[in-house]
Amino acid sequence: MQMFKSVALALAGAQAVAGLHIENPVDAKTAYATVANASQALQTLEHDLTGLHNVEGALNGTMSMVADSASSSSSFFAFGKKIVKGGGCRGDDCHSQVWCPKNMLVERCMSEGDLGGHGDGTYISSDGRKCTARGGRRHKLVRAVAMCVSKKVYRKVYYTVSRRTYGRHNAWAPSCRRGDKALSCTCHSYWNKCPDANSFLPKNGRCHLRMRHNHAWGQVYTICGRKASVPKKKGGKKSPLDKIRGTLGRLDKKLESIGKNLKKIEKMR
């Protein structure tokens, strides 16, 4: 509710300035006061939008903890997402696999029982539905765990993969295609070069990891999501998000008018 008030104040200030006719110092003072109020409202709006991003980040962090502490059940729902588990395997290069339901895709691919990086890592299939976890030379039990998201959210999930990285160097996976979102990261190496074989989050939209050990090679993967198109509703009330988008669009146009009037004010000073 506070965000809508901020938008309304900013729009009111923009409309007032855009409608002023600068003819005398009194009008100029009024314009300055109106601009100050609009600026303050815009700062409040920016703060509220930052808060929304923080909430999204906290939710992602919570989902990570839910996945990492998943119970022994083969599947369960959390925050509208489904977490599924495959059968466990033990042995060097063994593989545990799990598939998301037909109407869902892999958002994160993890390896249960591999918190110390004892396995060879994880990766997803090209169609975005299968998560594979690989066992390591220490013969620890590993089990593929996939966090699945509805196709109504992401219509396509795919991966990008780094070059084979040798030695103790950073492996960088390519960025997702323009407009797509980096959902999570994984690492795989047949020689146990991944220090964190479980899923980890991207930094600034990129996935990278420093390989361990000097021998052989490893690769880092970025799991990318392409958002599903939202069908327009015929009639009915607009959603709060649609109202915010419409209001911000009108606000941008009014800000252009503010800039023009400010130039007139500067000339009169």
Secondary structure in CASP SS format (residue, H / E / C, confidence):
PFRMAT SS
TARGET T0000
AUTHOR 0000-0000-0000
METHOD secondary structure of the structure
MODEL  1
M C 1.00
Q H 1.00
M H 1.00
F H 1.00
K H 1.00
S H 1.00
V H 1.00
A H 1.00
L H 1.00
A H 1.00
L H 1.00
A H 1.00
G H 1.00
A H 1.00
Q H 1.00
A H 1.00
V H 1.00
A H 1.00
G C 1.00
L C 1.00
H C 1.00
I C 1.00
E C 1.00
N C 1.00
P H 1.00
V H 1.00
D H 1.00
A H 1.00
K H 1.00
T H 1.00
A H 1.00
Y H 1.00
A H 1.00
T H 1.00
V H 1.00
A H 1.00
N H 1.00
A H 1.00
S H 1.00
Q H 1.00
A H 1.00
L H 1.00
Q H 1.00
T H 1.00
L H 1.00
E H 1.00
H H 1.00
D H 1.00
L H 1.00
T H 1.00
G H 1.00
L H 1.00
H H 1.00
N H 1.00
V H 1.00
E H 1.00
G H 1.00
A H 1.00
L H 1.00
N H 1.00
G H 1.00
T H 1.00
M H 1.00
S H 1.00
M H 1.00
V H 1.00
A H 1.00
D H 1.00
S C 1.00
A C 1.00
S C 1.00
S C 1.00
S C 1.00
S C 1.00
S E 1.00
F E 1.00
F E 1.00
A E 1.00
F C 1.00
G C 1.00
K E 1.00
K E 1.00
I E 1.00
V E 1.00
K E 1.00
G C 1.00
G C 1.00
G C 1.00
C E 1.00
R E 1.00
G C 1.00
D C 1.00
D C 1.00
C C 1.00
H E 1.00
S E 1.00
Q E 1.00
V E 1.00
W E 1.00
C C 1.00
P C 1.00
K C 1.00
N C 1.00
M E 1.00
L E 1.00
V E 1.00
E E 1.00
R E 1.00
C E 1.00
M E 1.00
S E 1.00
E E 1.00
G C 1.00
D C 1.00
L C 1.00
G C 1.00
G C 1.00
H C 1.00
G C 1.00
D C 1.00
G E 1.00
T E 1.00
Y E 1.00
I E 1.00
S C 1.00
S C 1.00
D C 1.00
G C 1.00
R C 1.00
K E 1.00
C E 1.00
T E 1.00
A E 1.00
R E 1.00
G C 1.00
G C 1.00
R C 1.00
R C 1.00
H C 1.00
K C 1.00
L E 1.00
V E 1.00
R E 1.00
A E 1.00
V E 1.00
A E 1.00
M E 1.00
C E 1.00
V E 1.00
S E 1.00
K C 1.00
K C 1.00
V C 1.00
Y E 1.00
R E 1.00
K E 1.00
V E 1.00
Y E 1.00
Y E 1.00
T E 1.00
V E 1.00
S C 1.00
R C 1.00
R C 1.00
T E 1.00
Y E 1.00
G C 1.00
R C 1.00
H C 1.00
N E 1.00
A E 1.00
W E 1.00
A C 1.00
P C 1.00
S C 1.00
C C 1.00
R C 1.00
R C 1.00
G C 1.00
D C 1.00
K E 1.00
A E 1.00
L E 1.00
S E 1.00
C E 1.00
T E 1.00
C E 1.00
H E 1.00
S C 1.00
Y C 1.00
W C 1.00
N C 1.00
K C 1.00
C C 1.00
P C 1.00
D C 1.00
A C 1.00
N C 1.00
S C 1.00
F E 1.00
L C 1.00
P C 1.00
K E 1.00
N C 1.00
G C 1.00
R E 1.00
C C 1.00
H E 1.00
L E 1.00
R E 1.00
M C 1.00
R C 1.00
H C 1.00
N C 1.00
H C 1.00
A C 1.00
W E 1.00
G E 1.00
Q E 1.00
V E 1.00
Y E 1.00
T E 1.00
I E 1.00
C E 1.00
G E 1.00
R E 1.00
K E 1.00
A C 1.00
S C 1.00
V C 1.00
P C 1.00
K C 1.00
K C 1.00
K C 1.00
G C 1.00
G C 1.00
K C 1.00
K C 1.00
S C 1.00
P H 1.00
L H 1.00
D H 1.00
K H 1.00
I H 1.00
R H 1.00
G H 1.00
T H 1.00
L H 1.00
G H 1.00
R H 1.00
L H 1.00
D H 1.00
K H 1.00
K H 1.00
L H 1.00
E H 1.00
S H 1.00
I H 1.00
G H 1.00
K H 1.00
N H 1.00
L H 1.00
K H 1.00
K H 1.00
I H 1.00
E H 1.00
K H 1.00
M H 1.00
R C 1.00
END
